[in-house]
């Protein structure tokens, strides 16, 4: 057999494995080289990838309906369209998955993150590749909506309902444009509804429901560091955070806060946001009651200014507290949770010996 025949035979025997390899390859590629959400090259790359995916889906629908056929010179290249589609979908899903994970408070976004992982795995199942264009359209719609969900907060300079509205409108307009292009090629309306409109509409509906429930992370914001401390000082642009030294050498904050009379509780957070974003977030304090439920005590506003590579630094103090289990959530003005931090307050005598260490941020 010639090299060409051996290659063709190898591909036909290992098609499923190669599909997975290309998809995972795209995923790993962007994990290794992912940039900040506001990186212009990364935004341009995502736009190109989305255009390629949209084109492949467009011509795939026409090809299956025998309304288009590639030139003879491109037939061999066209036979690799599934590999190409999996690579670009894998790359896009990896980018948005990482953005969502970075912006997520795992517990509040658990259902959404599980769904996202399920979608990635679903794309690799054999029935998803066997001929259902509608599934590929659904994955494409997820990527398209996620793209705008990241872009509009950067353009407008804040997160909230307005960026969400523009994200939905932009996604719908692009999908409508693609519907019209396919309709001009005499694709039957029933097929357009089943293969494009229905899956895309389902994706948008699910995303909107999850947004209203607060399950979708507020990209592109993310908390890069947080903790509770006994003291906080700011000197020459740096924060000096003091916490009690314990045998738990891996802890760099007061997860177990031993409170002597007169002690204040300092919650510090380092929040990444792109340079154009200037927005208000909230540090929300909760105390677990006797029934085991979290009760709200304070919701402190904090104005953040993006652009610092390590993240904007801010804090809130609390001097009126009681012993027990506490939680501080970092939230957007919409109430979407960016992160949460658990700690416990225990009272100790004023003369109890304590050794403190200082962390610089």
C-alpha angles and dihedrals in degrees: 000000000000122000089254093053092045090052092049091047092048092050093049092049095047102032095128094048091048091050090054092045092053092047093047089043090059090046095050093042093062094039088060096042104028114145133201115289092251096049105126095213091052092049091050090048091052091049091052092048091050090050091051092049091048091050093048092050091046095052093039090061092048091046093052091050090049091241095119136027128183119242116269091254090057099043094095091047090048090056088068094055093110091055090049093047092049092049095052094040089049091050094049095044090049092053095049093041090056092046090051093045092050091050095042133103093213097220096047092044097036097115093048093048091048089050090050092052090047090053091052091050092043090058088063098052116108096239090054090059098039097087113303105132088176091069092052089049090052091052090047091050090052090053094044094051092044090052092056092041088062098038101050097054087052092049096043096038098233144061124239144080097326095059088044091053093050091046092055094045093048092048092049093047093052092047091048090051090053091049091053092049091052092045089055087057087058097252106165116255093234091057092047090052095047099040103035117007098045099049093041091048091049091052093050092047092052092047092050092049090049090048092053090048090050094239098124115083115244099246133221092029119086138168110235097180138006141163150143120259142182094228140011129194131176117211127169093343095311130106119225112201121194123203136166114268114232138168088268094092093180094064118092098182141041102278085158102041111200103201120202121188110290096019119139125210115231120196112196126189133182109205125191117214131158118264097259095052119101109165145142122253131175134233103213119198120206133183124201110236129212091272091057095251125130113244123196117241107165137001108198119194118226124187112217129199118201130216104075109118094218092044138261113294123219141150147191130210132214125194098162105071143124134217117276144076114323137187131192118198124195107219141178122235087263089059094251109150118235097177144338133214126200125203140153129230119213124178119233134181119273092242097049112126114248131174117211131196128194129231122198120218 
